[in-house]
Amino acid sequence: MSIVIITGGSRGLGASIAVQCARRGMGVILTYNNNSQAAKQVVATIEADGGKAVALELDVSNSASFLAFRDAVTEALAKTWGAQTFDFLVNNAGYGLYSPIATVTEDEFDGLFRVHLKGPFFLTQALLRLMADGGHIVNVTSATSRVATAGVAPYASFKGGLEVLTRYMAKEFGERRIRANSIAPGPIRTELGGGLTEEFEAMLAGQTALGRVGEPDDVGCMVASLLSDDNRWLNAQNIEVAGGYII
Ligand SMILES: NC(=O)c1ccc[n+]([C@@H]2O[C@H](COP(=O)([O-])OP(=O)(O)OC[C@H]3O[C@@H](n4cnc5c(N)ncnc54)[C@H](OP(=O)(O)O)[C@@H]3O)[C@@H](O)[C@H]2O)c1
């Protein structure tokens, strides 16, 4: 059985990715930051479906905690699956913040940097030795790295950095047959940045070829299928999952 670690698996895209991966037979380790109850609910949904999942606490902005997190993963792998390694890592955790360049503060900038670029970098580094050869890393970036959307410059810049980092991961981990790809969702109906207002959603739907914004499962199903062996030759790519957003 393949085992996947999904950061930010308590809500939104991460919760959907967790459920969809479990439906395809993967064991799931999902992380939460503030919402342990929501994470428990995702675990319960997976178990009700006949799958196996464990929820672990992780603050992606706190790289000093990553070695302790690795110990918690080691314990969960042994206890739940009798395993010493996991196969797939989905760096998904994140948050949105509207803050134009003219007024963004250093604290806002640093917070977004820690979660969206530094966190995935050092978390991947910490977990590498537990990842099986032939594994797959999926980094969740954003269509805002292609389409400039006023008010999210630091967020989009770090997502762009994560796209570049993905190619370097593919380059450096290839000798262990570990692949790395990023997926860039367009607007999806989650609680990111406080969620979408009705008016904003209608505007975004009008900018999307398929005429609506995305739902979490539009991304969850895609990531779960991306992890299948059918995609074994896909490497070092950024794939937009956006229904044709501003094309
Ligand atoms: N929704 C969109 O339109 C969209 C578009 C493009 C890209 N994305 C990206 O997709 C990813 C998921 O976003 P979403 O829309 O699913 O957001 P969401 O519904 O707000 O969920 C965010 C998830 O990330 C976790 N999280 C937030 N800060 C964290 C931290 N410091 N450490 C660890 N976990 C943290 C949350 O955990 P807790 O709830 O436990 O605190 C939650 O599980 C993000 O990277 C986001 O940038 C989203």
The ligand as an SDF file (V2000), in Angstrom:
LIG
                    3D

 48 52  0  0  0  0  0  0  0  0999 V2000
   -8.7450   27.9150   -2.7720 N   0  0  0  0  0  0  0  0  0  0  0  0
   -8.1590   28.4540   -3.8200 C   0  0  0  0  0  0  0  0  0  0  0  0
   -8.7640   29.1760   -4.6000 O   0  0  0  0  0  0  0  0  0  0  0  0
   -6.6880   28.1690   -4.0880 C   0  0  0  0  0  0  0  0  0  0  0  0
   -6.1690   28.5570   -5.3270 C   0  0  0  0  0  0  0  0  0  0  0  0
   -4.8190   28.3380   -5.5840 C   0  0  0  0  0  0  0  0  0  0  0  0
   -4.0180   27.7370   -4.6270 C   0  0  0  0  0  0  0  0  0  0  0  0
   -4.5380   27.3930   -3.4200 N   0  0  0  0  0  0  0  0  0  0  0  0
   -3.6310   26.7640   -2.4440 C   0  0  0  0  0  0  0  0  0  0  0  0
   -4.1750   25.5390   -2.0200 O   0  0  0  0  0  0  0  0  0  0  0  0
   -3.6950   25.2410   -0.6910 C   0  0  0  0  0  0  0  0  0  0  0  0
   -4.8870   24.8800    0.1880 C   0  0  0  0  0  0  0  0  0  0  0  0
   -5.7390   26.0230    0.2850 O   0  0  0  0  0  0  0  0  0  0  0  0
   -7.3010   25.8950    0.6040 P   0  0  0  0  0  0  0  0  0  0  0  0
   -8.0120   26.6970   -0.3950 O   0  0  0  0  0  0  0  0  0  0  0  0
   -7.6570   24.4830    0.8060 O   0  0  0  0  0  0  0  0  0  0  0  0
   -7.3510   26.7040    1.9960 O   0  0  0  0  0  0  0  0  0  0  0  0
   -8.2080   26.4320    3.3160 P   0  0  0  0  0  0  0  0  0  0  0  0
   -9.5200   25.8510    2.9990 O   0  0  0  0  0  0  0  0  0  0  0  0
   -8.1290   27.7100    4.0670 O   0  0  0  0  0  0  0  0  0  0  0  0
   -7.3390   25.3010    4.0970 O   0  0  0  0  0  0  0  0  0  0  0  0
   -6.0250   25.5990    4.4710 C   0  0  0  0  0  0  0  0  0  0  0  0
   -5.3690   24.3990    5.1020 C   0  0  0  0  0  0  0  0  0  0  0  0
   -3.9930   24.7260    5.3810 O   0  0  0  0  0  0  0  0  0  0  0  0
   -3.7410   24.5770    6.7710 C   0  0  0  0  0  0  0  0  0  0  0  0
   -2.7960   25.5920    7.2310 N   0  0  0  0  0  0  0  0  0  0  0  0
   -2.9110   26.9540    7.1560 C   0  0  0  0  0  0  0  0  0  0  0  0
   -1.8330   27.5300    7.7120 N   0  0  0  0  0  0  0  0  0  0  0  0
   -1.0280   26.5260    8.1390 C   0  0  0  0  0  0  0  0  0  0  0  0
    0.2330   26.4770    8.8050 C   0  0  0  0  0  0  0  0  0  0  0  0
    0.8900   27.5830    9.2010 N   0  0  0  0  0  0  0  0  0  0  0  0
    0.7680   25.2640    9.0770 N   0  0  0  0  0  0  0  0  0  0  0  0
    0.1190   24.1400    8.7220 C   0  0  0  0  0  0  0  0  0  0  0  0
   -1.0780   24.1100    8.1260 N   0  0  0  0  0  0  0  0  0  0  0  0
   -1.6310   25.3000    7.8410 C   0  0  0  0  0  0  0  0  0  0  0  0
   -5.0830   24.6700    7.4590 C   0  0  0  0  0  0  0  0  0  0  0  0
   -5.0020   23.9600    8.6840 O   0  0  0  0  0  0  0  0  0  0  0  0
   -5.9900   24.2740    9.9540 P   0  0  0  0  0  0  0  0  0  0  0  0
   -7.3690   24.4830    9.4020 O   0  0  0  0  0  0  0  0  0  0  0  0
   -5.8880   23.0320   10.7910 O   0  0  0  0  0  0  0  0  0  0  0  0
   -5.4460   25.4530   10.6600 O   0  0  0  0  0  0  0  0  0  0  0  0
   -5.9960   24.0010    6.4270 C   0  0  0  0  0  0  0  0  0  0  0  0
   -5.9330   22.5960    6.5440 O   0  0  0  0  0  0  0  0  0  0  0  0
   -2.9380   26.4910   -0.2250 C   0  0  0  0  0  0  0  0  0  0  0  0
   -1.5490   26.2930   -0.3970 O   0  0  0  0  0  0  0  0  0  0  0  0
   -3.4370   27.5740   -1.1670 C   0  0  0  0  0  0  0  0  0  0  0  0
   -2.5060   28.6070   -1.3120 O   0  0  0  0  0  0  0  0  0  0  0  0
   -5.8520   27.5680   -3.1330 C   0  0  0  0  0  0  0  0  0  0  0  0
  1  2  1  0
  2  3  2  0
  2  4  1  0
  4  5  1  0
  4 48  2  0
  5  6  2  0
  6  7  1  0
  7  8  2  0
  8  9  1  0
  8 48  1  0
  9 10  1  0
  9 46  1  0
 10 11  1  0
 11 12  1  0
 11 44  1  0
 12 13  1  0
 13 14  1  0
 14 15  2  0
 14 16  1  0
 14 17  1  0
 17 18  1  0
 18 19  2  0
 18 20  1  0
 18 21  1  0
 21 22  1  0
 22 23  1  0
 23 24  1  0
 23 42  1  0
 24 25  1  0
 25 26  1  0
 25 36  1  0
 26 27  1  0
 26 35  1  0
 27 28  2  0
 28 29  1  0
 29 30  1  0
 29 35  2  0
 30 31  1  0
 30 32  2  0
 32 33  1  0
 33 34  2  0
 34 35  1  0
 36 37  1  0
 36 42  1  0
 37 38  1  0
 38 39  2  0
 38 40  1  0
 38 41  1  0
 42 43  1  0
 44 45  1  0
 44 46  1  0
 46 47  1  0
M  CHG  2   8   1  16  -1
M  END
$$$$
